[in-house]
């Protein structure tokens, strides 16, 4: 299950989920939502906020996996001449 960030709508201010946009890791699309406090008559058409489906900047764009350079390989059991401690399978 993916947890989507909630961002305030630029039109109504309502905190709304923003789903990622394919191919654009730093952008998201606001989910459809109604204007807060708007009442609707039964049987009438649904009307979404004008901010629904807008493209927005996501708070944390996708990042590449970062490795900690302070980690050093454990070479206590490594064969001589093998600084990384790789094991031979056969």
C-alpha positions in Angstrom: 0.0 0.0 0.0 1.4 3.4 -1.0 0.9 6.4 1.2 0.4 9.6 -0.7 1.5 13.0 0.6 -1.3 15.4 1.5 -0.9 18.9 0.2 -3.1 22.0 0.6 -5.2 22.7 -2.5 -4.2 26.0 -4.1 -7.9 26.9 -4.7 -9.6 25.8 -1.5 -6.8 25.0 1.0 -8.2 21.5 1.8 -5.4 19.0 2.5 -5.7 16.5 -0.4 -3.6 13.5 -1.5 -1.3 14.0 -4.5 -0.4 11.0 -6.6 2.8 10.8 -8.6 2.8 11.7 -12.3 4.5 9.1 -14.6 7.9 10.1 -15.8 8.1 13.2 -13.5 9.4 12.2 -10.1 9.1 15.7 -8.6 5.5 16.3 -9.7 2.1 15.0 -8.5 -1.5 15.3 -9.4 -4.1 16.4 -6.8 -6.9 13.9 -6.3 -10.5 14.9 -7.0 -12.1 16.6 -4.0 -15.1 18.8 -3.2 -14.9 22.3 -1.8 -15.1 22.1 2.0 -18.5 23.0 3.4 -20.2 22.9 0.0 -23.6 21.2 0.3 -25.2 19.3 -2.6 -28.8 18.6 -3.3 -29.6 14.8 -3.6 -29.7 13.9 -7.3 -27.8 16.9 -8.5 -24.5 16.7 -10.3 -21.2 16.3 -8.5 -19.0 19.4 -8.7 -15.3 19.1 -7.8 -13.1 21.9 -6.6 -11.3 23.7 -9.4 -8.0 22.6 -7.8 -8.8 18.9 -8.5 -6.4 17.2 -10.9 -3.9 20.1 -10.9 -0.2 19.3 -11.2 1.8 20.2 -8.1 5.3 19.9 -6.7 5.7 16.9 -4.4 7.4 17.6 -1.1 10.1 14.9 -1.5 10.9 14.0 -5.1 12.2 10.5 -5.8 15.8 10.1 -4.8 18.5 7.7 -5.9 19.6 5.2 -3.3 22.6 6.6 -1.5 25.3 4.5 0.0 27.2 5.4 3.2 30.8 5.8 2.2 32.0 5.3 5.8 31.1 1.6 5.7 34.2 -0.5 4.9 34.0 -4.2 4.0 34.7 -6.8 6.6 38.0 -8.4 5.5 38.7 -10.5 8.7 37.9 -13.8 6.9 39.0 -12.7 3.4 41.5 -14.8 1.5 44.9 -13.1 1.0 44.7 -10.7 -1.9 40.9 -10.3 -1.7 40.1 -7.0 0.0 36.3 -7.4 -0.2 35.9 -10.8 1.4 34.1 -12.4 -1.5 33.4 -16.1 -1.1 34.0 -18.7 -3.9 31.0 -20.8 -4.6 32.8 -23.8 -6.2 
